[in-house]
Amino acid sequence: MSHLHHIVPKHMGGTDDPDNLIELSVEDHAEAHKKLFEEHGHWQDYLAWQGLSKIIPREKLISMVQSEAAKERLRMFGNPWSGVKSVNNFSINEEFRKQVSILANTPEAIAKKKITMAKNKHQQGSNNSQYGTCWVTHPEFGNKKIKIEMLNEFLSLGYSRGRVMVVN
């Protein structure tokens, strides 16, 4: 069995251009990624080498790829739940918001949303477990999720509408 190997890996800017592809045996493919890892130290090459050599089981390999990709996403964009605003933060970066909006309105994205909404119909409107609830907060007692019918009662007890997130 043979594999197509990117001479310059995609994670290093390589393309699918035929000039950048070479056919290798599985063993040679593993060896190529081992050499790339030893030379450049990229996790992608390490995992490709380990996976192709069957040193790491497939399930563990998938878990490691997901973990490394998440770490890279954090390095690039920061933690979206930290409360720290960054240039990649959707709420403050107008250019990023425009790009996301364009991507979300492509025919492919719209078709995918329709399929998802049809599949998740049971979670829509009054069928959603959070329907009819809201968050209130109190300086002394903190956040509380309540039924919307109870809102006026909680407001009269010194709560305010909304949830306060504290960043340490």
RACORJO-V673132 format. One record per residue. SS is DSSP state (a for helix, b for strand, c for the rest). PHI is phi as a letter, one per 40 degrees, with the letter a starting at -180 (NA if undefined). OMEGA is omega in radians with two decimals (none if undefined). Layout:
[[SS/PHI/OMEGA] [SS/PHI/OMEGA]]
//
This chain:
[[c/NA/3.13] [b/b/3.13] [b/b/2.97] [b/c/-3.12] [b/b/3.05] [b/c/-3.14] [c/c/2.96] [c/b/-3.07] [c/d/-3.14] [a/d/-3.13] [a/c/3.08] [a/b/3.09] [c/g/3.12] [c/c/-3.11] [c/b/3.07] [c/c/3.11] [c/d/-3.13] [a/d/3.11] [a/c/-3.11] [a/c/-3.10] [b/b/3.09] [b/a/3.14] [b/c/-3.12] [b/b/2.97] [b/c/3.13] [a/d/-3.13] [a/c/3.13] [a/c/3.11] [a/c/3.10] [a/c/-3.13] [a/c/3.12] [a/c/3.12] [a/c/3.08] [a/c/3.14] [a/c/3.10] [a/c/3.13] [a/c/-3.13] [a/c/-3.12] [a/c/-3.01] [a/b/3.10] [c/g/3.13] [c/c/-3.11] [a/c/-3.12] [a/c/3.14] [a/c/3.10] [a/d/-3.11] [a/c/3.08] [a/c/3.12] [a/c/-3.11] [a/c/-3.13] [a/c/-3.14] [a/c/3.12] [c/c/-3.12] [c/g/3.08] [c/c/3.12] [c/b/3.10] [c/c/-3.07] [a/d/-3.10] [a/c/3.13] [a/c/3.13] [a/c/3.13] [a/c/3.11] [a/d/-3.14] [a/c/3.10] [a/c/3.13] [a/c/3.13] [a/c/-3.14] [a/c/3.12] [a/c/3.11] [a/c/3.10] [a/c/3.14] [a/c/3.10] [a/c/3.10] [a/c/3.11] [a/c/-3.08] [a/c/-2.97] [a/b/-3.09] [c/g/-3.14] [c/c/-3.10] [c/c/-3.10] [c/c/-3.08] [c/c/-3.07] [c/g/3.13] [c/c/3.14] [c/c/3.09] [c/b/-3.12] [c/c/3.13] [c/c/-3.14] [c/c/-3.08] [c/d/-3.02] [c/c/-3.09] [c/b/-3.09] [c/b/-3.07] [a/c/-3.13] [a/c/3.11] [a/c/3.14] [a/c/3.12] [a/c/3.14] [a/c/3.14] [a/c/-3.14] [a/c/3.12] [a/c/-3.14] [a/c/-3.10] [a/c/-3.09] [c/b/3.05] [c/c/3.13] [a/d/3.14] [a/c/-3.12] [a/c/3.13] [a/c/3.11] [a/c/3.14] [a/c/3.11] [a/c/-3.13] [a/c/3.12] [a/c/-3.14] [a/c/-3.13] [a/c/3.12] [a/c/3.14] [a/c/-3.05] [c/c/-3.09] [a/d/-3.11] [a/c/-3.12] [a/b/-3.05] [c/c/3.04] [a/f/-3.07] [a/c/3.08] [a/c/3.10] [c/c/-3.09] [c/c/-3.13] [c/c/-3.12] [c/c/3.09] [c/g/3.11] [b/b/3.05] [b/a/3.11] [b/c/2.97] [b/b/3.14] [b/b/3.13] [b/b/-3.10] [c/d/-3.10] [c/c/-3.01] [c/b/3.09] [b/g/-3.06] [b/c/3.11] [b/a/3.07] [b/c/-3.07] [b/b/3.00] [b/c/-3.06] [a/d/3.14] [a/c/-3.10] [a/c/-3.01] [a/d/-3.10] [a/d/3.12] [a/c/3.13] [a/c/3.10] [a/c/3.13] [a/c/3.12] [c/c/3.09] [c/g/3.07] [c/c/2.99] [b/b/-3.09] [b/c/3.11] [c/h/-3.10] [c/b/-3.14] [c/b/3.11] [c/b/-3.14] [c/b/3.12] [c/b/3.13] [c/c/none]]
//
